[in-house]
Amino acid sequence: MNSIILNLENLFPWITPLDLFVFLLAFIIVLLAFALYVYRDSKLRGGNSTSWFIWTLILGGLIPFIFYIMVRSPMTKDDIKEIEEKKEVIELQKKYYELMISKEILKCPVCGEEVKSDYLFCQHCFTQLKKRCENCGHLVDKDSKICPYCGHIFDEKGENK
């Protein structure tokens, strides 16, 4: 260590041992700052944070830091989790809309052709699908004995009284 200090004093006569100590201390602080930043950032992004920390210390800080910035993942683990949750929400919305569409488009019980939920008769085989309440005008199932909207009671054959 003394030989290094003597060689530096011979090369740079204006450098005092205190200046050398301050420079060395500043270098160590900057090196630790780089290494800690790389460690914390790598941990956030799901990388091998311990090895990045060690290589940053061994190779002197700046070069591994720049290399890390170039090769690190662009997203943190939280960003990836948020994107996955958004994809899951979109899938659920898709399934919900598919369910709503499937409820809107029904199949005729006789011929199997598609009919809409507000059809009274199948347009293909003319089967009665629903009936309209004479009292309130709502569509009800053709076998209903009472209108669920107004309470109107149908006769035994299911026809309006």
MISE-115414 format. One record per atom (N, C-alpha, C): x, y, z; residue number from 0; atom name. Coordinates in Angstrom, 2 decimals. Layout:
REM MISE-115414
<<X; Y; Z>; NUM; 'CA'>
...
//
This chain:
REM MISE-115414
<<0.84; -1.20; 0.00>; 0; 'N'>
<<0.00; 0.00; 0.00>; 0; 'CA'>
<<0.87; 1.25; 0.00>; 0; 'C'>
<<1.95; 1.22; 0.81>; 1; 'N'>
<<2.85; 2.38; 0.86>; 1; 'CA'>
<<3.54; 2.58; -0.47>; 1; 'C'>
<<3.87; 1.49; -1.16>; 2; 'N'>
<<4.54; 1.63; -2.46>; 2; 'CA'>
<<3.60; 2.27; -3.48>; 2; 'C'>
<<2.32; 1.93; -3.39>; 3; 'N'>
<<1.34; 2.55; -4.30>; 3; 'CA'>
<<1.25; 4.04; -4.03>; 3; 'C'>
<<1.21; 4.41; -2.76>; 4; 'N'>
<<1.13; 5.83; -2.40>; 4; 'CA'>
<<2.39; 6.55; -2.86>; 4; 'C'>
<<3.58; 5.93; -2.68>; 5; 'N'>
<<4.83; 6.55; -3.12>; 5; 'CA'>
<<4.87; 6.71; -4.63>; 5; 'C'>
<<4.41; 5.70; -5.37>; 6; 'N'>
<<4.38; 5.79; -6.84>; 6; 'CA'>
<<3.43; 6.90; -7.29>; 6; 'C'>
<<2.28; 7.01; -6.63>; 7; 'N'>
<<1.34; 8.08; -6.98>; 7; 'CA'>
<<1.92; 9.45; -6.65>; 7; 'C'>
<<2.63; 9.56; -5.52>; 8; 'N'>
<<3.25; 10.84; -5.16>; 8; 'CA'>
<<4.34; 11.21; -6.16>; 8; 'C'>
<<5.07; 10.21; -6.69>; 9; 'N'>
<<6.10; 10.49; -7.70>; 9; 'CA'>
<<5.47; 10.92; -9.01>; 9; 'C'>
<<4.35; 10.26; -9.39>; 10; 'N'>
<<3.68; 10.62; -10.64>; 10; 'CA'>
<<2.97; 11.97; -10.54>; 10; 'C'>
<<2.30; 12.17; -9.42>; 11; 'N'>
<<1.54; 13.41; -9.21>; 11; 'CA'>
<<2.02; 14.06; -7.91>; 11; 'C'>
<<3.02; 14.92; -7.99>; 12; 'N'>
<<3.58; 15.48; -6.75>; 12; 'CA'>
<<2.62; 16.40; -6.00>; 12; 'C'>
<<1.61; 16.92; -6.64>; 13; 'N'>
<<0.67; 17.83; -5.97>; 13; 'CA'>
<<-0.39; 17.09; -5.14>; 13; 'C'>
<<-0.50; 15.73; -5.29>; 14; 'N'>
<<-1.48; 14.95; -4.54>; 14; 'CA'>
<<-0.92; 14.63; -3.17>; 14; 'C'>
<<-1.68; 14.99; -2.15>; 15; 'N'>
<<-1.30; 14.67; -0.77>; 15; 'CA'>
<<-1.98; 13.37; -0.37>; 15; 'C'>
<<-1.51; 12.71; 0.68>; 16; 'N'>
<<-2.19; 11.50; 1.15>; 16; 'CA'>
<<-3.65; 11.75; 1.53>; 16; 'C'>
<<-3.97; 12.93; 2.02>; 17; 'N'>
<<-5.37; 13.25; 2.35>; 17; 'CA'>
<<-6.22; 13.32; 1.08>; 17; 'C'>
<<-5.65; 13.92; 0.01>; 18; 'N'>
<<-6.37; 13.97; -1.27>; 18; 'CA'>
<<-6.62; 12.57; -1.80>; 18; 'C'>
<<-5.61; 11.72; -1.69>; 19; 'N'>
<<-5.74; 10.34; -2.14>; 19; 'CA'>
<<-6.81; 9.61; -1.32>; 19; 'C'>
<<-6.82; 9.82; -0.03>; 20; 'N'>
<<-7.82; 9.21; 0.84>; 20; 'CA'>
<<-9.23; 9.67; 0.48>; 20; 'C'>
<<-9.41; 10.97; 0.26>; 21; 'N'>
<<-10.72; 11.51; -0.12>; 21; 'CA'>
<<-11.16; 10.95; -1.47>; 21; 'C'>
<<-10.23; 10.88; -2.42>; 22; 'N'>
<<-10.56; 10.32; -3.74>; 22; 'CA'>
<<-10.96; 8.85; -3.62>; 22; 'C'>
<<-10.22; 8.08; -2.85>; 23; 'N'>
<<-10.52; 6.67; -2.65>; 23; 'CA'>
<<-11.86; 6.48; -1.96>; 23; 'C'>
<<-12.14; 7.29; -0.95>; 24; 'N'>
<<-13.42; 7.23; -0.24>; 24; 'CA'>
<<-14.59; 7.57; -1.17>; 24; 'C'>
<<-14.42; 8.60; -2.00>; 25; 'N'>
<<-15.46; 8.98; -2.96>; 25; 'CA'>
<<-15.70; 7.86; -3.98>; 25; 'C'>
<<-14.59; 7.23; -4.43>; 26; 'N'>
<<-14.72; 6.13; -5.38>; 26; 'CA'>
<<-15.49; 4.97; -4.76>; 26; 'C'>
<<-15.20; 4.64; -3.53>; 27; 'N'>
<<-15.90; 3.54; -2.85>; 27; 'CA'>
<<-17.38; 3.87; -2.66>; 27; 'C'>
<<-17.68; 5.11; -2.32>; 28; 'N'>
<<-19.09; 5.52; -2.13>; 28; 'CA'>
<<-19.84; 5.44; -3.45>; 28; 'C'>
<<-19.23; 5.91; -4.53>; 29; 'N'>
<<-19.88; 5.85; -5.85>; 29; 'CA'>
<<-20.05; 4.40; -6.28>; 29; 'C'>
<<-19.03; 3.58; -6.06>; 30; 'N'>
<<-19.11; 2.16; -6.40>; 30; 'CA'>
<<-20.24; 1.48; -5.64>; 30; 'C'>
<<-20.37; 1.74; -4.36>; 31; 'N'>
<<-21.46; 1.16; -3.57>; 31; 'CA'>
<<-22.82; 1.69; -4.03>; 31; 'C'>
<<-22.87; 2.96; -4.40>; 32; 'N'>
<<-24.14; 3.52; -4.89>; 32; 'CA'>
<<-24.58; 2.81; -6.16>; 32; 'C'>
<<-23.65; 2.62; -7.11>; 33; 'N'>
<<-23.98; 1.89; -8.33>; 33; 'CA'>
<<-24.43; 0.47; -8.01>; 33; 'C'>
<<-23.67; -0.22; -7.15>; 34; 'N'>
<<-23.97; -1.61; -6.82>; 34; 'CA'>
<<-25.32; -1.73; -6.12>; 34; 'C'>
<<-25.62; -0.82; -5.20>; 35; 'N'>
<<-26.91; -0.87; -4.51>; 35; 'CA'>
<<-28.07; -0.56; -5.45>; 35; 'C'>
<<-27.87; 0.39; -6.36>; 36; 'N'>
<<-28.93; 0.69; -7.33>; 36; 'CA'>
<<-29.21; -0.53; -8.20>; 36; 'C'>
<<-28.13; -1.16; -8.71>; 37; 'N'>
<<-28.29; -2.33; -9.56>; 37; 'CA'>
<<-28.97; -3.45; -8.78>; 37; 'C'>
<<-28.58; -3.64; -7.53>; 38; 'N'>
<<-29.17; -4.69; -6.69>; 38; 'CA'>
<<-30.68; -4.47; -6.51>; 38; 'C'>
<<-31.06; -3.26; -6.10>; 39; 'N'>
<<-32.48; -2.97; -5.84>; 39; 'CA'>
<<-33.30; -3.02; -7.13>; 39; 'C'>
<<-32.76; -2.46; -8.21>; 40; 'N'>
<<-33.50; -2.44; -9.46>; 40; 'CA'>
<<-33.65; -3.86; -10.01>; 40; 'C'>
<<-32.60; -4.65; -9.91>; 41; 'N'>
<<-32.68; -6.03; -10.39>; 41; 'CA'>
<<-33.67; -6.84; -9.56>; 41; 'C'>
<<-33.73; -6.57; -8.29>; 42; 'N'>
<<-34.69; -7.26; -7.42>; 42; 'CA'>
<<-36.13; -6.89; -7.82>; 42; 'C'>
<<-36.37; -5.62; -8.16>; 43; 'N'>
<<-37.70; -5.17; -8.59>; 43; 'CA'>
<<-38.11; -5.82; -9.91>; 43; 'C'>
<<-37.14; -6.07; -10.77>; 44; 'N'>
<<-37.43; -6.60; -12.10>; 44; 'CA'>
<<-37.33; -8.11; -12.17>; 44; 'C'>
<<-37.06; -8.76; -11.04>; 45; 'N'>
<<-37.04; -10.21; -11.00>; 45; 'CA'>
<<-35.75; -10.82; -11.51>; 45; 'C'>
<<-34.66; -10.06; -11.54>; 46; 'N'>
<<-33.38; -10.59; -12.00>; 46; 'CA'>
<<-32.59; -11.22; -10.87>; 46; 'C'>
<<-31.38; -11.68; -11.18>; 47; 'N'>
<<-30.50; -12.26; -10.19>; 47; 'CA'>
<<-29.74; -11.12; -9.51>; 47; 'C'>
<<-30.35; -10.51; -8.52>; 48; 'N'>
<<-29.84; -9.29; -7.92>; 48; 'CA'>
<<-28.50; -9.47; -7.22>; 48; 'C'>
<<-28.29; -10.61; -6.57>; 49; 'N'>
<<-27.04; -10.82; -5.84>; 49; 'CA'>
<<-25.85; -10.88; -6.79>; 49; 'C'>
<<-26.00; -11.60; -7.89>; 50; 'N'>
<<-24.87; -11.69; -8.82>; 50; 'CA'>
<<-24.62; -10.34; -9.48>; 50; 'C'>
<<-25.66; -9.60; -9.80>; 51; 'N'>
<<-25.45; -8.26; -10.37>; 51; 'CA'>
<<-24.71; -7.37; -9.36>; 51; 'C'>
<<-25.05; -7.44; -8.09>; 52; 'N'>
<<-24.39; -6.65; -7.04>; 52; 'CA'>
<<-22.91; -7.00; -6.98>; 52; 'C'>
<<-22.61; -8.30; -6.95>; 53; 'N'>
<<-21.22; -8.74; -6.83>; 53; 'CA'>
<<-20.41; -8.34; -8.06>; 53; 'C'>
<<-20.96; -8.54; -9.26>; 54; 'N'>
<<-20.22; -8.18; -10.48>; 54; 'CA'>
<<-20.02; -6.67; -10.58>; 54; 'C'>
<<-20.96; -5.90; -10.11>; 55; 'N'>
<<-20.80; -4.44; -10.13>; 55; 'CA'>
<<-19.67; -4.04; -9.20>; 55; 'C'>
<<-19.57; -4.66; -8.05>; 56; 'N'>
<<-18.47; -4.35; -7.13>; 56; 'CA'>
<<-17.12; -4.80; -7.69>; 56; 'C'>
<<-17.08; -6.02; -8.24>; 57; 'N'>
<<-15.81; -6.57; -8.72>; 57; 'CA'>
<<-15.27; -5.79; -9.92>; 57; 'C'>
<<-16.14; -5.45; -10.86>; 58; 'N'>
<<-15.69; -4.81; -12.09>; 58; 'CA'>
<<-15.61; -3.30; -12.02>; 58; 'C'>
<<-15.84; -2.72; -10.87>; 59; 'N'>
<<-15.57; -1.30; -10.70>; 59; 'CA'>
<<-16.74; -0.36; -10.87>; 59; 'C'>
<<-17.95; -0.83; -11.00>; 60; 'N'>
<<-19.11; 0.04; -10.92>; 60; 'CA'>
<<-19.69; 0.55; -12.21>; 60; 'C'>
<<-19.00; 1.41; -12.91>; 61; 'N'>
<<-19.60; 2.12; -14.03>; 61; 'CA'>
<<-19.89; 1.21; -15.23>; 61; 'C'>
<<-18.94; 0.39; -15.63>; 62; 'N'>
<<-19.14; -0.47; -16.80>; 62; 'CA'>
<<-20.25; -1.49; -16.55>; 62; 'C'>
<<-20.24; -2.22; -15.41>; 63; 'N'>
<<-21.37; -3.13; -15.16>; 63; 'CA'>
<<-22.70; -2.41; -15.02>; 63; 'C'>
<<-22.68; -1.19; -14.47>; 64; 'N'>
<<-23.90; -0.40; -14.34>; 64; 'CA'>
<<-24.48; -0.10; -15.72>; 64; 'C'>
<<-23.65; 0.36; -16.63>; 65; 'N'>
<<-24.11; 0.69; -17.99>; 65; 'CA'>
<<-24.60; -0.58; -18.70>; 65; 'C'>
<<-23.85; -1.68; -18.54>; 66; 'N'>
<<-24.27; -2.94; -19.14>; 66; 'CA'>
<<-25.61; -3.40; -18.57>; 66; 'C'>
<<-25.77; -3.26; -17.26>; 67; 'N'>
<<-27.04; -3.65; -16.62>; 67; 'CA'>
<<-28.20; -2.82; -17.18>; 67; 'C'>
<<-28.00; -1.53; -17.30>; 68; 'N'>
<<-29.06; -0.65; -17.83>; 68; 'CA'>
<<-29.45; -1.07; -19.24>; 68; 'C'>
<<-28.48; -1.56; -20.01>; 69; 'N'>
<<-28.77; -1.96; -21.39>; 69; 'CA'>
<<-29.53; -3.28; -21.47>; 69; 'C'>
<<-29.25; -4.23; -20.55>; 70; 'N'>
<<-29.83; -5.57; -20.69>; 70; 'CA'>
<<-30.98; -5.85; -19.73>; 70; 'C'>
<<-31.29; -4.95; -18.83>; 71; 'N'>
<<-32.34; -5.23; -17.84>; 71; 'CA'>
<<-33.71; -5.31; -18.50>; 71; 'C'>
<<-34.61; -5.95; -17.79>; 72; 'N'>
<<-35.99; -6.06; -18.27>; 72; 'CA'>
<<-36.64; -4.68; -18.26>; 72; 'C'>
<<-37.40; -4.33; -19.29>; 73; 'N'>
<<-38.01; -3.01; -19.32>; 73; 'CA'>
<<-39.16; -2.84; -18.32>; 73; 'C'>
<<-39.67; -3.96; -17.77>; 74; 'N'>
<<-40.80; -3.86; -16.85>; 74; 'CA'>
<<-40.45; -4.50; -15.51>; 74; 'C'>
<<-41.02; -3.92; -14.45>; 75; 'N'>
<<-40.85; -4.50; -13.13>; 75; 'CA'>
<<-41.84; -5.63; -12.95>; 75; 'C'>
<<-41.66; -6.40; -11.87>; 76; 'N'>
<<-42.59; -7.50; -11.59>; 76; 'CA'>
<<-44.00; -6.96; -11.39>; 76; 'C'>
<<-44.14; -5.78; -10.77>; 77; 'N'>
<<-45.46; -5.18; -10.56>; 77; 'CA'>
<<-46.12; -4.81; -11.89>; 77; 'C'>
<<-45.32; -4.29; -12.84>; 78; 'N'>
<<-45.85; -3.97; -14.17>; 78; 'CA'>
<<-46.36; -5.23; -14.86>; 78; 'C'>
<<-45.58; -6.30; -14.78>; 79; 'N'>
<<-45.98; -7.55; -15.42>; 79; 'CA'>
<<-47.25; -8.09; -14.78>; 79; 'C'>
<<-47.34; -8.02; -13.45>; 80; 'N'>
<<-48.53; -8.48; -12.74>; 80; 'CA'>
<<-49.75; -7.66; -13.14>; 80; 'C'>
<<-49.56; -6.34; -13.26>; 81; 'N'>
<<-50.67; -5.46; -13.65>; 81; 'CA'>
<<-51.15; -5.79; -15.07>; 81; 'C'>
<<-50.22; -6.05; -15.98>; 82; 'N'>
<<-50.59; -6.41; -17.36>; 82; 'CA'>
<<-51.36; -7.73; -17.37>; 82; 'C'>
<<-50.89; -8.71; -16.58>; 83; 'N'>
<<-51.59; -9.99; -16.52>; 83; 'CA'>
<<-53.00; -9.82; -15.94>; 83; 'C'>
<<-53.14; -8.96; -14.93>; 84; 'N'>
<<-54.47; -8.71; -14.36>; 84; 'CA'>
<<-55.38; -8.04; -15.38>; 84; 'C'>
<<-54.83; -7.11; -16.15>; 85; 'N'>
<<-55.64; -6.47; -17.19>; 85; 'CA'>
<<-56.08; -7.48; -18.25>; 85; 'C'>
<<-55.18; -8.40; -18.61>; 86; 'N'>
<<-55.54; -9.43; -19.58>; 86; 'CA'>
<<-56.65; -10.30; -19.02>; 86; 'C'>
<<-56.56; -10.62; -17.73>; 87; 'N'>
<<-57.58; -11.45; -17.09>; 87; 'CA'>
<<-58.93; -10.73; -17.08>; 87; 'C'>
<<-58.91; -9.42; -16.79>; 88; 'N'>
<<-60.15; -8.64; -16.80>; 88; 'CA'>
<<-60.75; -8.62; -18.20>; 88; 'C'>
<<-59.90; -8.45; -19.21>; 89; 'N'>
<<-60.39; -8.43; -20.59>; 89; 'CA'>
<<-61.02; -9.78; -20.96>; 89; 'C'>
<<-60.38; -10.88; -20.53>; 90; 'N'>
<<-60.95; -12.20; -20.79>; 90; 'CA'>
<<-62.30; -12.37; -20.10>; 90; 'C'>
<<-62.40; -11.90; -18.86>; 91; 'N'>
<<-63.68; -12.00; -18.15>; 91; 'CA'>
<<-64.75; -11.16; -18.84>; 91; 'C'>
<<-64.37; -9.95; -19.30>; 92; 'N'>
<<-65.33; -9.12; -20.02>; 92; 'CA'>
<<-65.78; -9.80; -21.30>; 92; 'C'>
<<-64.83; -10.44; -21.99>; 93; 'N'>
<<-65.15; -11.15; -23.22>; 93; 'CA'>
<<-66.16; -12.26; -22.95>; 93; 'C'>
<<-65.89; -13.04; -21.89>; 94; 'N'>
<<-66.80; -14.12; -21.53>; 94; 'CA'>
<<-68.17; -13.58; -21.13>; 94; 'C'>
<<-68.18; -12.45; -20.43>; 95; 'N'>
<<-69.45; -11.84; -20.03>; 95; 'CA'>
<<-70.25; -11.42; -21.26>; 95; 'C'>
<<-69.59; -10.77; -22.22>; 96; 'N'>
<<-70.30; -10.33; -23.42>; 96; 'CA'>
<<-70.76; -11.52; -24.26>; 96; 'C'>
<<-69.95; -12.58; -24.30>; 97; 'N'>
<<-70.37; -13.78; -25.01>; 97; 'CA'>
<<-71.61; -14.38; -24.35>; 97; 'C'>
<<-71.63; -14.38; -23.02>; 98; 'N'>
<<-72.79; -14.88; -22.30>; 98; 'CA'>
<<-74.01; -14.02; -22.59>; 98; 'C'>
<<-73.84; -12.71; -22.59>; 99; 'N'>
<<-74.97; -11.81; -22.86>; 99; 'CA'>
<<-75.48; -12.02; -24.29>; 99; 'C'>
<<-74.56; -12.21; -25.23>; 100; 'N'>
<<-74.98; -12.45; -26.62>; 100; 'CA'>
<<-75.69; -13.79; -26.72>; 100; 'C'>
<<-75.18; -14.80; -26.01>; 101; 'N'>
<<-75.83; -16.11; -26.09>; 101; 'CA'>
<<-77.22; -16.07; -25.46>; 101; 'C'>
<<-77.42; -15.21; -24.48>; 102; 'N'>
<<-78.76; -15.08; -23.91>; 102; 'CA'>
<<-79.68; -14.33; -24.87>; 102; 'C'>
<<-79.09; -13.44; -25.64>; 103; 'N'>
<<-79.88; -12.66; -26.60>; 103; 'CA'>
<<-80.31; -13.54; -27.77>; 103; 'C'>
<<-79.45; -14.44; -28.21>; 104; 'N'>
<<-79.77; -15.32; -29.33>; 104; 'CA'>
<<-80.02; -16.71; -28.78>; 104; 'C'>
<<-81.24; -17.17; -28.88>; 105; 'N'>
<<-81.63; -18.48; -28.38>; 105; 'CA'>
<<-81.89; -19.42; -29.55>; 105; 'C'>
<<-82.12; -20.67; -29.24>; 106; 'N'>
<<-82.44; -21.65; -30.28>; 106; 'CA'>
<<-83.89; -22.11; -30.08>; 106; 'C'>
<<-84.57; -22.30; -31.18>; 107; 'N'>
<<-85.95; -22.79; -31.15>; 107; 'CA'>
<<-85.94; -24.22; -30.61>; 107; 'C'>
<<-86.86; -24.55; -29.66>; 108; 'N'>
<<-86.87; -25.90; -29.10>; 108; 'CA'>
<<-87.33; -26.96; -30.10>; 108; 'C'>
<<-87.96; -26.56; -31.19>; 109; 'N'>
<<-88.47; -27.54; -32.15>; 109; 'CA'>
<<-87.48; -27.76; -33.30>; 109; 'C'>
<<-87.10; -26.68; -33.98>; 110; 'N'>
<<-86.26; -26.83; -35.17>; 110; 'CA'>
<<-84.78; -26.53; -34.91>; 110; 'C'>
<<-84.44; -25.88; -33.79>; 111; 'N'>
<<-83.06; -25.60; -33.45>; 111; 'CA'>
<<-82.46; -24.38; -34.13>; 111; 'C'>
<<-83.25; -23.66; -34.88>; 112; 'N'>
<<-82.76; -22.44; -35.54>; 112; 'CA'>
<<-82.64; -21.32; -34.50>; 112; 'C'>
<<-81.78; -20.34; -34.81>; 113; 'N'>
<<-81.58; -19.23; -33.88>; 113; 'CA'>
<<-82.79; -18.31; -33.89>; 113; 'C'>
<<-83.23; -17.93; -32.69>; 114; 'N'>
<<-84.32; -16.97; -32.53>; 114; 'CA'>
<<-83.89; -15.98; -31.46>; 114; 'C'>
<<-84.38; -14.78; -31.52>; 115; 'N'>
<<-84.05; -13.78; -30.50>; 115; 'CA'>
<<-84.98; -13.94; -29.30>; 115; 'C'>
<<-84.54; -13.38; -28.18>; 116; 'N'>
<<-85.29; -13.58; -26.93>; 116; 'CA'>
<<-86.64; -12.87; -26.93>; 116; 'C'>
<<-86.83; -11.91; -27.82>; 117; 'N'>
<<-88.12; -11.20; -27.83>; 117; 'CA'>
<<-89.06; -11.69; -28.94>; 117; 'C'>
<<-88.74; -12.80; -29.58>; 118; 'N'>
<<-89.62; -13.36; -30.61>; 118; 'CA'>
<<-90.80; -14.06; -29.95>; 118; 'C'>
<<-91.99; -13.87; -30.50>; 119; 'N'>
<<-93.17; -14.60; -30.05>; 119; 'CA'>
<<-93.25; -15.96; -30.75>; 119; 'C'>
<<-92.83; -16.02; -32.02>; 120; 'N'>
<<-92.89; -17.25; -32.80>; 120; 'CA'>
<<-91.57; -17.48; -33.51>; 120; 'C'>
<<-91.24; -18.74; -33.75>; 121; 'N'>
<<-90.06; -19.08; -34.54>; 121; 'CA'>
<<-90.36; -18.74; -35.99>; 121; 'C'>
<<-89.47; -18.06; -36.64>; 122; 'N'>
<<-89.70; -17.64; -38.01>; 122; 'CA'>
<<-89.47; -18.77; -39.02>; 122; 'C'>
<<-88.96; -19.91; -38.54>; 123; 'N'>
<<-88.69; -21.02; -39.45>; 123; 'CA'>
<<-89.79; -22.09; -39.39>; 123; 'C'>
<<-90.20; -22.45; -38.16>; 124; 'N'>
<<-91.18; -23.53; -38.04>; 124; 'CA'>
<<-92.51; -23.05; -37.44>; 124; 'C'>
<<-92.61; -21.77; -37.13>; 125; 'N'>
<<-93.83; -21.13; -36.64>; 125; 'CA'>
<<-94.27; -21.61; -35.25>; 125; 'C'>
<<-93.32; -22.17; -34.46>; 126; 'N'>
<<-93.64; -22.61; -33.10>; 126; 'CA'>
<<-93.79; -21.40; -32.21>; 126; 'C'>
<<-94.82; -21.42; -31.34>; 127; 'N'>
<<-95.00; -20.32; -30.40>; 127; 'CA'>
<<-93.92; -20.43; -29.31>; 127; 'C'>
<<-93.18; -19.34; -29.11>; 128; 'N'>
<<-92.09; -19.33; -28.13>; 128; 'CA'>
<<-92.51; -18.59; -26.86>; 128; 'C'>
<<-93.23; -17.51; -27.03>; 129; 'N'>
<<-93.67; -16.69; -25.90>; 129; 'CA'>
<<-95.07; -16.17; -26.19>; 129; 'C'>
<<-95.64; -15.56; -25.17>; 130; 'N'>
<<-96.93; -14.90; -25.36>; 130; 'CA'>
<<-96.87; -13.54; -24.70>; 130; 'C'>
<<-97.74; -12.67; -25.10>; 131; 'N'>
<<-97.78; -11.32; -24.57>; 131; 'CA'>
<<-98.94; -11.21; -23.58>; 131; 'C'>
<<-98.65; -10.65; -22.41>; 132; 'N'>
<<-99.70; -10.44; -21.41>; 132; 'CA'>
<<-100.64; -9.34; -21.91>; 132; 'C'>
<<-101.96; -9.64; -21.91>; 133; 'N'>
<<-102.94; -8.65; -22.37>; 133; 'CA'>
<<-103.04; -7.48; -21.40>; 133; 'C'>
<<-102.71; -7.71; -20.14>; 134; 'N'>
<<-102.87; -6.67; -19.12>; 134; 'CA'>
<<-101.75; -5.63; -19.20>; 134; 'C'>
<<-100.48; -6.09; -19.23>; 135; 'N'>
<<-99.36; -5.12; -19.19>; 135; 'CA'>
<<-98.55; -5.07; -20.48>; 135; 'C'>
<<-98.67; -6.09; -21.34>; 136; 'N'>
<<-97.98; -6.08; -22.63>; 136; 'CA'>
<<-96.59; -6.70; -22.61>; 136; 'C'>
<<-96.12; -7.17; -21.45>; 137; 'N'>
<<-94.80; -7.80; -21.40>; 137; 'CA'>
<<-94.82; -9.19; -22.01>; 137; 'C'>
<<-93.64; -9.62; -22.52>; 138; 'N'>
<<-93.51; -10.97; -23.03>; 138; 'CA'>
<<-93.25; -11.91; -21.86>; 138; 'C'>
<<-93.96; -13.04; -21.84>; 139; 'N'>
<<-93.77; -14.04; -20.80>; 139; 'CA'>
<<-93.63; -15.40; -21.47>; 139; 'C'>
<<-93.12; -16.38; -20.73>; 140; 'N'>
<<-92.97; -17.73; -21.26>; 140; 'CA'>
<<-94.35; -18.26; -21.66>; 140; 'C'>
<<-94.38; -19.02; -22.73>; 141; 'N'>
<<-95.68; -19.46; -23.25>; 141; 'CA'>
<<-96.42; -20.38; -22.28>; 141; 'C'>
<<-95.73; -21.01; -21.34>; 142; 'N'>
<<-96.38; -21.90; -20.38>; 142; 'CA'>
<<-96.68; -21.22; -19.04>; 142; 'C'>
<<-96.45; -19.93; -18.94>; 143; 'N'>
<<-96.68; -19.23; -17.67>; 143; 'CA'>
<<-98.16; -19.22; -17.31>; 143; 'C'>
<<-98.45; -19.35; -16.01>; 144; 'N'>
<<-99.83; -19.30; -15.53>; 144; 'CA'>
<<-100.16; -17.94; -14.96>; 144; 'C'>
<<-99.08; -17.14; -14.67>; 145; 'N'>
<<-99.27; -15.80; -14.13>; 145; 'CA'>
<<-98.19; -14.90; -14.72>; 145; 'C'>
<<-98.55; -13.67; -14.95>; 146; 'N'>
<<-97.58; -12.70; -15.48>; 146; 'CA'>
<<-96.69; -12.23; -14.32>; 146; 'C'>
<<-95.37; -12.40; -14.41>; 147; 'N'>
<<-94.49; -11.98; -13.32>; 147; 'CA'>
<<-94.37; -10.46; -13.19>; 147; 'C'>
<<-94.87; -9.72; -14.18>; 148; 'N'>
<<-94.76; -8.27; -14.15>; 148; 'CA'>
<<-95.96; -7.59; -13.50>; 148; 'C'>
<<-97.15; -8.09; -13.81>; 149; 'N'>
<<-98.34; -7.41; -13.29>; 149; 'CA'>
<<-99.23; -8.31; -12.43>; 149; 'C'>
<<-98.98; -9.63; -12.44>; 150; 'N'>
<<-99.78; -10.54; -11.63>; 150; 'CA'>
<<-101.03; -11.04; -12.32>; 150; 'C'>
<<-101.21; -10.72; -13.58>; 151; 'N'>
<<-102.39; -11.18; -14.33>; 151; 'CA'>
<<-102.35; -12.71; -14.41>; 151; 'C'>
<<-103.46; -13.35; -14.11>; 152; 'N'>
<<-103.54; -14.79; -14.12>; 152; 'CA'>
<<-104.12; -15.25; -15.46>; 152; 'C'>
<<-103.42; -16.22; -16.07>; 153; 'N'>
<<-103.88; -16.79; -17.35>; 153; 'CA'>
<<-104.80; -17.99; -17.02>; 153; 'C'>
<<-105.67; -18.36; -17.96>; 154; 'N'>
<<-106.53; -19.51; -17.71>; 154; 'CA'>
<<-105.73; -20.81; -17.75>; 154; 'C'>
<<-106.36; -21.96; -17.54>; 155; 'N'>
<<-105.66; -23.24; -17.41>; 155; 'CA'>
<<-104.91; -23.62; -18.65>; 155; 'C'>
<<-105.34; -23.18; -19.81>; 156; 'N'>
<<-104.65; -23.50; -21.05>; 156; 'CA'>
<<-103.46; -22.57; -21.27>; 156; 'C'>
<<-103.29; -21.59; -20.36>; 157; 'N'>
<<-102.19; -20.63; -20.49>; 157; 'CA'>
<<-102.55; -19.46; -21.35>; 157; 'C'>
<<-103.84; -19.35; -21.73>; 158; 'N'>
<<-104.25; -18.23; -22.56>; 158; 'CA'>
<<-104.72; -17.11; -21.67>; 158; 'C'>
<<-104.80; -15.92; -22.22>; 159; 'N'>
<<-105.26; -14.77; -21.46>; 159; 'CA'>
<<-106.74; -14.90; -21.15>; 159; 'C'>
<<-107.12; -14.51; -19.92>; 160; 'N'>
<<-108.53; -14.52; -19.53>; 160; 'CA'>
<<-109.21; -13.27; -20.00>; 160; 'C'>
//
